[in-house]
Amino acid sequence: MGGPCVRPFSIHDMKKGKKYMAKKILITEKPSVAMEFAKVLNINGARRDGYLEAGEWIITWCVGHLVTMSYPEKYDEKLKLWRLDTLPFIPKDFKYEIIDNVQKQFSIIKSLLSRQDVDSVYVSTDSGREGEYIYRLVEQESGIKLPNRRRVWIDSQTEEEIKRGISEAKDLSEYDSLSDAAYLRAKEDYLIGINFSRLLSIIYGRRIAKELNEDRISISVGRVMTCVLGMIVSREREIRNFVKVPYYKIIGKFGENEENSFNAEWKVTENSKVYNSPKLYNDNGFKKQEDAKDFIMSLKDKEILVQEVKKSKIKENAPLLFNLAEIQNECTKRFKIKPDETLEIVQNLYEKKLVTYPRTDARVLSTAVAKVIKTNLNGIARGYKDEEIQGYIKKMSEEKYSTDLTKTKYVNDSKITDHYALTPTGQGYENYEKLPELQKRVYKIIVKRFLAIFFPPAEFNKISVTIKVENEQFTTSGKVCTKIGYLEILKSKDAKEEAESENKENLDILNTLKKGQKINVLNYEIKEAQTNPPPRYNSGSIILAMENAGKLIEDEELREQIKGAGIGTSATRAEIMKKLEKIKYIAINNKTQIITPTAKGEAIYDVVNTAMPDMLNPKLTASWEKGLDMVAKKQINADEFMEKLDNYIKSKFNKLVAKF
C-alpha cells in the first residue's frame, strides 16, 4: 500500500495568472462538531454541500468512518469461499475502500484537499486513537498529503479550548505512533477475526449447527469479543454449578439487660479450643448445628471480660471523578441503561459543550487543569439553574471550602494519558434546556461527582470491642457519622440520615465499656448462614471488569489502585457488548441489565475452549492491548508488533490444523 503523495502547493493559478489567499482546511469527525468550530472561527458563510468556507478557513467533516478495510475477496475472488487451503490469510499490503453510503462526503473532502489554494490541514477528529485513524485513512485513500498538517487536540468543545487547540496545534507527525497503534489495532482485529472465524467454522460449524438444530452456522471470533464472551459464560457456569453450603455462626448477647445489651460474633483464634478443628467450616462458623450447640454449652458459666476497646476517628474522602467506564457502570445501576446508551448520552453532552471528552480512562485531573478549575465552578454557579446544585455551591462559598486541588488525590499527572477525567465545563447552558430528561439526569450525576471533591471528608467515630470468654473471642463494632462532609452530595436523603445515625445506639452502649471490665451474657444464639454464588454481570459491571482485565472489583478505591492494562479500550467496550448481543451470543435483560449467555454463546465458548483456550484468557487479551499502548508510546515499533501478531496467527493456525 503506497502512502499519499505530497502535493506541491502553489498560490498561483498558472492558466489565469490569478493570485489566491492560502487556505486552511479543518476536518472534524461529525457535522455538529464542525458547526462548533465554525462559530469559534467566526465562519458565517452559507453552508455548502459538505463544507463551510469563509476567509482563510474551510471546515468540513467526516461522518464517523469513511474508509474501511476490504474483505478478502477484494484481494482475490476465490477468497470469498471459506476454504482451509486459503488460510491463514495475512496480506503483505492491506487493501482499503470507501464505505458506500459515505462515498459522497469522502469525495467532497478529497476535492477540498486537492484545491490549489489549500496548503494546510487542521485535523480535528476526536482526540484519541480512533479519531486519529479516521483522518489517516481519509488522507491515505485520497492520496493527498498537504505540506502543512496540524493536529488539534482538545479536552472539551468550549470556545476557549477550541481556540487553544487550534493555536497550539502540533505537527501531525508527532501523532504518527498513535496512528501506528490505530492501524495495528484494526489489522489485529481483522486478521484474528477473519482467520479464526473461518477456521473454527470450517472445523466445527456443522457440529455446532447440529447441536443447535440450525441448517448452518458461522462462528464469530474476535480478539476482545471472544474473551468477554468467555467471562460471561464462565461466570454463568460458576453460578449454575454452585452448591449452597450452610454453616453455623455463634452470636453472643452481652450486657446487663435487653435494653442495655449488644451483640458480638464469635471468631476462632489460635487460643481457641476448636482451633484447626475439622468441625469448623471457616473461622467463624461450624459445619454442623450440633457442634455449634456443643460449643455453646462449653461456654456456660465462664468468666466474661472486655479484652479490648479501640476508639478511632475515620475520615473518608469523596471518590475520584468519573472516567467512561465508571459513568457507564453508574448509569447502568441508576437508570438500567446499556453502556452504549450512556456513551451516546455523554458524547452528546460533550458536543453540547457541557462536559469534557468522554472517552477517557483517567479519573483525575492534570496539574495544569487543577490550577484553572475554579473557572468550571464559576460557570456552574452562573449557568446551571438547578436548585439542589446551587445549594451546594452556596454552601461551598459560605463555608469557604478550598478549591485548591493540587496536593490532593484528585490531581495526578502520571495517571493521565490522552485526557483527564470526565468533568463539567461550566459552559454550554444555552443547550441544556433542550436536552431530553435522561441526559439532564446524567449531567447532574457528573456535576455532583465533580462538586463532591471540593467538600470536606465525611468523619466517623468508630469503636471496636473484643470480648473474652475464657479462651474464646467475640468481636463487635459501632460507627457513627459525626460530620457528613461530601456525603451530603453523593448520598440519597435516606442514606444521609442512615450515615448520621448508623449504629448510634450500639455505639453509645459500647462507649461505656472499659478494658478488663467484667460483663454478663444474656444468651448465645446460633445463626445459620450460607455461602453465596458470585453475582451475574450486568451491562455496567462487565465494563468495569473489562477495564480491570477480567476482574470484577466492587470496591471503587481498590479498582483504581490495581487498574492496569484492560480488555479493549474506553472507546470500544460498549460496542463489543452491543455486537455480542446482536449476534445472539448473549442476552441482556432490558429491565435489570443482567447479562446471560445464550445456548449459541455457550456452544461457541466450548468450541473456543477446546480449540484455542488462550483466546478466552483476559490476561492475553489485555497483553495485546498493552502492546498497542507501547506502540503509541514509542516503546516498541509497529513492525515489531506486526511480527508478533503474524507469528501468533501462524502458530495457532498450524496447531489447530494439526489437531483437525
HELIX and SHEET records of a PDB file:
HELIX    1   1 PRO A   31  VAL A   40  1                                  10    
HELIX    2   2 PRO A   72  LYS A   74  5                                   3    
HELIX    3   3 GLU A   77  LYS A   80  5                                   4    
HELIX    4   4 LEU A   84  THR A   86  5                                   3    
HELIX    5   5 ASP A  100  VAL A  102  5                                   3    
HELIX    6   6 GLN A  103  SER A  114  1                                  12    
HELIX    7   7 ARG A  129  SER A  142  1                                  14    
HELIX    8   8 GLU A  159  SER A  167  1                                   9    
HELIX    9   9 LEU A  172  TYR A  175  5                                   4    
HELIX   10  10 ASP A  176  GLU A  211  1                                  36    
HELIX   11  11 MET A  225  ARG A  240  1                                  16    
HELIX   12  12 GLN A  289  SER A  298  1                                  10    
HELIX   13  13 LEU A  324  PHE A  335  1                                  12    
HELIX   14  14 PRO A  339  GLU A  351  1                                  13    
HELIX   15  15 THR A  367  LYS A  371  1                                   5    
HELIX   16  16 LYS A  374  GLY A  383  1                                  10    
HELIX   17  17 GLU A  387  GLU A  398  1                                  12    
HELIX   18  18 ASP A  413  LYS A  415  5                                   3    
HELIX   19  19 TYR A  432  LYS A  434  5                                   3    
HELIX   20  20 GLU A  437  ALA A  452  1                                  16    
HELIX   21  21 LEU A  487  LEU A  490  1                                   4    
HELIX   22  22 LYS A  493  SER A  501  1                                   9    
HELIX   23  23 LYS A  504  ASN A  511  1                                   8    
HELIX   24  24 SER A  541  GLU A  547  1                                   7    
HELIX   25  25 GLU A  556  ILE A  562  1                                   7    
HELIX   26  26 ARG A  573  LYS A  582  1                                  10    
HELIX   27  27 ALA A  599  ALA A  611  1                                  13    
HELIX   28  28 PRO A  613  LEU A  616  5                                   4    
HELIX   29  29 PRO A  618  ALA A  632  1                                  15    
HELIX   30  30 ALA A  638  LYS A  659  1                                  22    
SHEET    1   A 2 CYS A   5  VAL A   6  0                                        
SHEET    2   A 2 ILE A 144  LYS A 145  1                                        
SHEET    1   B 2 HIS A  12  ASP A  13  0                                        
SHEET    2   B 2 LYS A  18  LYS A  19 -1                                        
SHEET    1   C 6 TYR A  51  ALA A  54  0                                        
SHEET    2   C 6 TRP A  57  TRP A  61 -1                                        
SHEET    3   C 6 LYS A  23  THR A  28  1                                        
SHEET    4   C 6 VAL A 118  SER A 124  1                                        
SHEET    5   C 6 ASN A 148  ARG A 151  1                                        
SHEET    6   C 6 LYS A 170  ASP A 171 -1                                        
SHEET    1   D 2 VAL A  67  MET A  69  0                                        
SHEET    2   D 2 TYR A  96  ILE A  98 -1                                        
SHEET    1   E 6 ILE A 304  GLU A 316  0                                        
SHEET    2   E 6 ALA A 458  VAL A 469 -1                                        
SHEET    3   E 6 GLU A 472  LYS A 483 -1                                        
SHEET    4   E 6 SER A 261  LYS A 267 -1                                        
SHEET    5   E 6 PRO A 246  GLY A 255 -1                                        
SHEET    6   E 6 VAL A 521  GLN A 530 -1                                        
SHEET    1   F 2 LEU A 280  ASN A 282  0                                        
SHEET    2   F 2 GLY A 285  PHE A 286 -1                                        
SHEET    1   G 2 ILE A 586  ILE A 588  0                                        
SHEET    2   G 2 ILE A 595  PRO A 597 -1                                        
END                                                                             
